[in-house]
Amino acid sequence: MSDPREKLRDLSAAARTLHHRLLVATQKSFEKLHGRVDGPGKLLQLVVHDPLFAWLRPFSQQLALLDELANAAELQDADVATAEAEVVEVLDSDAFRGTFLVYLQSEPDVVLANAALRPLLTRAGPKSQ
């Protein structure tokens, strides 16, 4: 049996990479419409408040929950399986999936990050792709 903390670290790292690639892609879309984003503070404000970034917020929240789980005193395989299922739920939600598919079709870095994450979600159920 593998270590649940190691599974969680792998899941968290792959999810964080995908999130970062999606954030960069969304920032590029924003900049095409509104001009350059001046610095990380401005980007954070956009991520939290701008409607163009709203689709990404559930995934951001899921990363925070993964971080919280990583700090748990005890961690079981079932906890990691639940976390995997919750990531799949976000990725497959209608609110997320529409924009996600656009970036999957146009951003090679998103494709690669998604390909790295999906095998870690295979235990979460048949919907994960």
C-alpha positions as CSV (number, residue, x, y, z in Angstrom):
1,M,0.0,0.0,0.0
2,S,1.4,3.4,-0.9
3,D,1.7,6.3,1.5
4,P,-1.4,8.6,1.5
5,R,0.7,11.7,2.1
6,E,2.8,10.9,-1.0
7,K,-0.4,10.4,-3.0
8,L,-1.7,13.7,-1.7
9,R,1.6,15.5,-2.5
10,D,1.5,14.1,-6.0
11,L,-2.1,15.1,-6.5
12,S,-1.6,18.6,-5.1
13,A,1.5,19.2,-7.2
14,A,-0.2,18.1,-10.4
15,A,-3.4,20.1,-9.6
16,R,-1.3,23.2,-8.7
17,T,0.5,22.9,-12.1
18,L,-2.7,22.7,-14.0
19,H,-4.2,25.6,-12.0
20,H,-1.1,27.7,-12.8
21,R,-1.3,26.9,-16.5
22,L,-5.0,27.8,-16.5
23,L,-4.3,31.0,-14.6
24,V,-1.6,32.0,-17.2
25,A,-4.0,31.2,-20.1
26,T,-6.8,33.3,-18.5
27,Q,-4.4,36.1,-17.8
28,K,-3.4,36.1,-21.5
29,S,-7.1,36.3,-22.4
30,F,-7.6,39.2,-20.0
31,E,-4.6,41.0,-21.4
32,K,-5.9,40.7,-25.0
33,L,-9.1,42.5,-23.9
34,H,-7.8,45.0,-21.3
35,G,-4.0,45.3,-21.7
36,R,-1.1,44.2,-19.6
37,V,-1.6,43.1,-15.9
38,D,0.9,45.1,-13.8
39,G,2.3,42.7,-11.3
40,P,1.2,39.8,-9.1
41,G,-0.8,42.0,-6.7
42,K,-3.0,43.2,-9.6
43,L,-3.3,39.7,-10.9
44,L,-4.5,38.5,-7.5
45,Q,-7.1,41.2,-7.4
46,L,-8.3,40.1,-10.8
47,V,-8.4,36.4,-9.8
48,V,-10.5,37.3,-6.8
49,H,-12.8,39.9,-8.3
50,D,-12.9,39.9,-12.1
51,P,-15.7,37.9,-13.9
52,L,-13.2,36.6,-16.5
53,F,-11.5,34.6,-13.7
54,A,-14.7,33.4,-12.0
55,W,-14.7,30.0,-13.7
56,L,-11.3,29.2,-12.1
57,R,-12.3,30.1,-8.5
58,P,-13.7,26.6,-7.6
59,F,-10.4,25.0,-8.7
60,S,-8.5,27.6,-6.6
61,Q,-10.7,26.7,-3.6
62,Q,-10.0,23.0,-4.2
63,L,-6.3,23.7,-4.0
64,A,-6.8,25.4,-0.6
65,L,-8.7,22.3,0.6
66,L,-5.8,20.1,-0.6
67,D,-3.4,22.2,1.4
68,E,-5.6,22.0,4.4
69,L,-5.8,18.2,4.1
70,A,-2.0,18.0,3.8
71,N,-1.8,19.6,7.3
72,A,-4.1,17.0,8.9
73,A,-2.6,15.1,11.8
74,E,-3.8,11.8,10.3
75,L,-4.3,11.0,6.7
76,Q,-5.9,7.9,5.3
77,D,-6.2,6.5,1.8
78,A,-9.9,7.3,2.0
79,D,-9.2,10.9,2.6
80,V,-7.1,11.1,-0.5
81,A,-9.7,9.3,-2.5
82,T,-12.3,11.8,-1.4
83,A,-9.9,14.7,-2.4
84,E,-9.4,13.1,-5.8
85,A,-13.2,12.8,-6.3
86,E,-13.6,16.4,-5.3
87,V,-11.0,17.5,-7.9
88,V,-12.8,15.5,-10.5
89,E,-16.1,17.1,-9.5
90,V,-14.7,20.6,-10.1
91,L,-13.0,19.7,-13.4
92,D,-16.2,18.0,-14.7
93,S,-18.6,20.7,-13.5
94,D,-20.5,22.6,-16.1
95,A,-19.3,26.0,-14.7
96,F,-15.7,24.9,-15.1
97,R,-15.7,22.6,-18.1
98,G,-16.7,25.1,-20.8
99,T,-13.8,27.4,-20.4
100,F,-11.5,24.5,-19.5
101,L,-12.2,22.9,-22.9
102,V,-11.4,26.1,-24.7
103,Y,-8.0,26.2,-23.1
104,L,-7.4,22.5,-23.7
105,Q,-7.9,23.1,-27.4
106,S,-5.7,26.2,-27.6
107,E,-2.9,26.0,-24.9
108,P,-0.4,23.1,-25.1
109,D,0.8,23.8,-21.5
110,V,-2.7,23.2,-20.3
111,V,-2.9,19.9,-22.3
112,L,0.4,18.7,-20.7
113,A,-0.6,19.7,-17.2
114,N,-4.0,18.0,-17.6
115,A,-2.3,14.9,-18.9
116,A,-0.1,14.8,-15.9
117,L,-3.0,15.2,-13.4
118,R,-5.6,12.8,-14.9
119,P,-3.8,9.5,-14.2
120,L,-3.8,10.5,-10.5
121,L,-7.6,10.8,-10.6
122,T,-8.3,7.4,-12.0
123,R,-9.2,6.1,-8.6
124,A,-11.8,8.8,-8.3
125,G,-14.3,7.3,-10.7
126,P,-15.0,6.7,-14.4
127,K,-15.8,10.3,-15.2
128,S,-12.2,11.5,-15.0
129,Q,-10.6,11.9,-18.3
